[in-house]
């Protein structure tokens, strides 16, 4: 099951054009022909060409977005991070939507795929809350290490220091 987020048609078009440029750039850098790349990921040369050109569908009038499985296979073929490809193809998570572990699990529909109802979710909610607390403690520890000078980065130094 794929996760889709609502965006404007203009945003979708821009995103698919950028994804197509990314595919072409990494295909060429990897030395693959469209035909060879298509064979690697299980699609035709024409499909790769359509992705690269953000070719509009005669049915919808908009470029087709490849399934997330194809996006993942493209990333693997290019030895690029899957999250990079997913973000460019519109399968990443919008900024600010995930603030807790439970949010992350909810937006990816993991619990729905596992058939968990609200009672099941309530039973594991303490686990999510514990994970959130641990993440906050790790962030605080990292901040203290930066302040203590163990890992000072230029952007971590404040003007009033």
C-alpha positions as CSV (number, residue, x, y, z in Angstrom):
1,X,0.0,0.0,0.0
2,X,1.5,3.3,-1.0
3,X,1.2,6.6,0.9
4,X,0.1,9.6,-1.1
5,X,-0.1,13.2,0.1
6,X,-2.3,15.9,-1.3
7,X,-0.6,18.6,-3.3
8,X,-1.5,21.0,-6.0
9,X,-1.3,19.9,-9.7
10,X,1.4,22.5,-10.2
11,X,3.4,21.0,-7.2
12,X,2.9,17.5,-8.7
13,X,4.1,18.5,-12.1
14,X,7.2,20.2,-10.7
15,X,7.9,17.2,-8.5
16,X,7.6,14.8,-11.4
17,X,9.8,16.9,-13.7
18,X,12.5,17.0,-10.9
19,X,12.2,13.3,-10.4
20,X,12.6,12.7,-14.1
21,X,15.7,14.9,-14.2
22,X,17.1,13.0,-11.2
23,X,16.5,9.6,-13.0
24,X,18.2,10.9,-16.2
25,X,21.1,12.4,-14.3
26,X,21.8,9.2,-12.3
27,X,21.1,6.8,-15.3
28,X,23.7,8.7,-17.3
29,X,26.2,8.9,-14.4
30,X,25.7,5.1,-13.9
31,X,26.3,4.4,-17.6
32,X,23.0,2.7,-18.2
33,X,20.9,3.0,-21.3
34,X,17.2,3.5,-20.9
35,X,16.7,-0.1,-22.1
36,X,19.2,-1.5,-19.6
37,X,17.8,0.5,-16.7
38,X,14.3,-0.6,-17.6
39,X,15.4,-4.2,-17.6
40,X,17.0,-3.8,-14.2
41,X,13.8,-2.4,-12.6
42,X,11.3,-4.4,-14.7
43,X,9.8,-1.8,-17.0
44,X,10.2,-0.9,-20.6
45,X,12.6,1.6,-22.2
46,X,9.6,3.7,-23.1
47,X,8.5,3.8,-19.5
48,X,12.0,5.1,-18.4
49,X,11.8,7.7,-21.2
50,X,8.4,8.8,-20.0
51,X,9.6,9.2,-16.5
52,X,12.7,11.2,-17.6
53,X,10.6,13.5,-19.7
54,X,7.7,13.7,-17.3
55,X,5.6,12.7,-20.3
56,X,1.9,13.6,-19.9
57,X,-0.5,10.7,-19.9
58,X,-3.1,11.0,-22.7
59,X,-5.6,9.8,-20.1
60,X,-5.0,12.2,-17.3
61,X,-3.1,15.0,-19.0
62,X,-0.5,14.8,-16.1
63,X,2.8,13.0,-15.9
64,X,2.4,9.5,-14.4
65,X,4.0,8.9,-11.1
66,X,5.8,5.6,-10.9
67,X,4.7,3.2,-8.2
68,X,6.8,3.4,-5.0
69,X,8.2,-0.1,-5.8
70,X,9.6,1.2,-9.1
71,X,11.0,4.3,-7.3
72,X,12.8,2.0,-4.8
73,X,14.2,-0.1,-7.6
74,X,15.5,2.9,-9.4
75,X,17.3,4.1,-6.2
76,X,18.8,0.7,-5.7
77,X,20.0,0.6,-9.3
78,X,21.7,4.0,-8.9
79,X,23.0,3.0,-5.4
80,X,21.2,6.1,-4.0
81,X,19.3,6.4,-0.8
82,X,15.7,5.1,-1.2
83,X,14.4,8.1,0.9
84,X,16.0,10.5,-1.7
85,X,14.2,8.9,-4.5
86,X,10.9,8.6,-2.6
87,X,11.0,12.3,-1.6
88,X,11.6,13.4,-5.2
89,X,8.8,11.1,-6.5
90,X,6.4,12.4,-3.9
91,X,6.3,9.4,-1.6
92,X,8.3,11.1,1.2
93,X,6.6,12.5,4.3
94,X,5.7,16.2,4.2
95,X,7.8,18.4,6.6
96,X,6.3,18.7,10.0
97,X,3.7,16.0,9.7
98,X,5.6,13.5,11.9
99,X,6.3,14.7,15.4
100,X,6.2,11.4,17.3
101,X,6.9,7.7,16.7
102,X,3.1,7.1,16.7
103,X,2.7,9.7,14.0
104,X,5.3,8.0,11.9
105,X,3.6,4.6,12.3
106,X,0.2,6.1,11.6
107,X,1.1,8.0,8.4
108,X,2.9,5.0,6.9
109,X,-0.3,3.0,7.6
110,X,1.8,0.2,9.2
111,X,-0.8,-0.5,11.9
112,X,-3.6,-0.6,9.3
113,X,-1.7,-3.1,7.2
114,X,-1.2,-5.2,10.3
115,X,-4.9,-5.1,11.0
116,X,-4.6,-3.3,14.3
117,X,-7.7,-1.7,15.7
118,X,-7.9,1.2,18.2
119,X,-7.8,-1.1,21.2
120,X,-4.6,-2.7,19.9
121,X,-3.1,0.7,19.3
122,X,-4.0,1.8,22.8
123,X,-2.2,-1.3,24.1
124,X,1.1,-0.3,22.4
125,X,0.8,3.4,22.9
126,X,3.0,3.3,26.0
127,X,5.8,1.8,23.8
128,X,5.4,4.8,21.4
129,X,5.5,7.3,24.3
130,X,8.7,5.6,25.7
131,X,10.3,5.8,22.3
132,X,9.5,9.5,22.0
133,X,11.0,10.1,25.5
134,X,14.1,8.2,24.5
135,X,14.4,10.3,21.3
136,X,14.1,13.5,23.3
137,X,16.8,12.3,25.8
138,X,19.1,11.5,22.9
139,X,18.5,15.0,21.4
140,X,19.3,16.6,24.7
141,X,22.5,14.5,25.1
142,X,23.5,15.6,21.6
143,X,22.8,19.2,22.3
144,X,24.9,19.0,25.6
145,X,27.8,17.4,23.7
146,X,27.7,20.3,21.2
147,X,27.6,22.9,23.9
148,X,30.4,21.1,25.8
149,X,32.5,21.3,22.7
150,X,32.7,17.7,21.9
151,X,31.0,18.1,18.5
152,X,31.0,21.8,17.8
153,X,29.7,22.7,14.4
154,X,29.9,26.3,13.0
155,X,26.1,26.6,12.9
156,X,25.8,25.4,16.5
157,X,27.8,28.4,17.9
158,X,25.6,31.2,19.0
159,X,26.5,34.9,18.6
160,X,26.1,35.5,22.4
161,X,28.7,32.7,23.2
